[in-house]
Amino acid sequence: MGRQAAWLSDVAAINPITHIVNAARALFTGGFLDISALHRLITATANATLGLILSTHAMKRRP
């Protein structure tokens, strides 16, 4: 992310997909014991869980 606009770097830093992709990259390059990969995988799991809870709640509220 070195050659992009500053605002795009800021958006990428808070985008959960960026963390998921970085975790996958770390795992593919052999970073199984890398603590940042673990944190990113936990973040991905939390995002998936939150999305499931919110979508289930939204579907229950529909008439």
MARDREN-161558 format. One record per residue (C-alpha): residue in one letter; chain; x, y, z. Coordinates in Angstrom, 2 decimals. Layout:
BEGIN
+--------+--------+---------+---------+---------+
| residu | chaine |      c1 |      c2 |      c3 |
+--------+--------+---------+---------+---------+
|      a |      A |       X |       Y |       Z |
...
+--------+--------+---------+---------+---------+
END
This chain:
BEGIN
+--------+--------+---------+---------+---------+
| residu | chaine |      c1 |      c2 |      c3 |
+--------+--------+---------+---------+---------+
|      m |      A |    0.00 |    0.00 |    0.00 |
|      g |      A |    2.85 |    2.33 |   -0.63 |
|      r |      A |    1.81 |    4.13 |   -3.82 |
|      q |      A |   -1.84 |    4.93 |   -3.14 |
|      a |      A |   -3.51 |    8.09 |   -1.97 |
|      a |      A |   -3.50 |    8.83 |    1.74 |
|      w |      A |   -7.28 |    8.64 |    2.03 |
|      l |      A |   -7.28 |    5.23 |    0.40 |
|      s |      A |   -4.73 |    3.99 |    2.94 |
|      d |      A |   -6.99 |    5.22 |    5.74 |
|      v |      A |  -10.01 |    3.43 |    4.27 |
|      a |      A |   -8.01 |    0.23 |    3.75 |
|      a |      A |   -6.78 |    0.33 |    7.35 |
|      i |      A |  -10.33 |    0.13 |    8.73 |
|      n |      A |  -11.75 |   -2.21 |    6.08 |
|      p |      A |  -12.26 |   -5.69 |    7.56 |
|      i |      A |  -11.63 |   -7.35 |    4.20 |
|      t |      A |   -8.09 |   -5.93 |    4.24 |
|      h |      A |   -7.40 |   -7.73 |    7.51 |
|      i |      A |   -8.83 |  -10.99 |    6.19 |
|      v |      A |   -6.72 |  -10.81 |    3.03 |
|      n |      A |   -3.58 |   -9.98 |    5.02 |
|      a |      A |   -4.22 |  -12.95 |    7.31 |
|      a |      A |   -4.62 |  -15.25 |    4.32 |
|      r |      A |   -1.38 |  -13.92 |    2.84 |
|      a |      A |    0.46 |  -14.54 |    6.10 |
|      l |      A |   -0.87 |  -18.09 |    6.29 |
|      f |      A |    0.06 |  -18.83 |    2.66 |
|      t |      A |    3.61 |  -17.59 |    3.22 |
|      g |      A |    4.10 |  -19.81 |    6.25 |
|      g |      A |    3.20 |  -17.38 |    9.01 |
|      f |      A |    1.21 |  -19.94 |   10.99 |
|      l |      A |    2.79 |  -18.85 |   14.25 |
|      d |      A |    2.59 |  -15.13 |   13.47 |
|      i |      A |    0.54 |  -13.42 |   16.18 |
|      s |      A |   -0.78 |  -10.79 |   13.75 |
|      a |      A |   -2.28 |  -13.55 |   11.59 |
|      l |      A |   -4.06 |  -14.86 |   14.67 |
|      h |      A |   -5.43 |  -11.41 |   15.47 |
|      r |      A |   -6.63 |  -11.00 |   11.91 |
|      l |      A |   -8.35 |  -14.37 |   11.94 |
|      i |      A |  -10.06 |  -13.46 |   15.21 |
|      t |      A |  -11.19 |  -10.21 |   13.59 |
|      a |      A |  -12.55 |  -12.11 |   10.59 |
|      t |      A |  -14.43 |  -14.49 |   12.86 |
|      a |      A |  -15.88 |  -11.61 |   14.86 |
|      n |      A |  -16.99 |   -9.86 |   11.65 |
|      a |      A |  -18.67 |  -13.01 |   10.36 |
|      t |      A |  -20.41 |  -13.59 |   13.69 |
|      l |      A |  -21.62 |   -9.99 |   13.89 |
|      g |      A |  -22.89 |  -10.14 |   10.31 |
|      l |      A |  -24.76 |  -13.36 |   11.02 |
|      i |      A |  -26.36 |  -11.94 |   14.15 |
|      l |      A |  -27.40 |   -8.69 |   12.47 |
|      s |      A |  -28.76 |  -10.39 |    9.38 |
|      t |      A |  -30.71 |  -12.92 |   11.44 |
|      h |      A |  -32.17 |  -10.10 |   13.51 |
|      a |      A |  -33.12 |   -8.18 |   10.37 |
|      m |      A |  -34.81 |  -11.21 |    8.84 |
|      k |      A |  -36.84 |  -11.86 |   11.98 |
|      r |      A |  -38.14 |   -8.28 |   11.97 |
|      r |      A |  -39.50 |   -8.52 |    8.42 |
|      p |      A |  -43.27 |   -8.96 |    8.16 |
+--------+--------+---------+---------+---------+
END
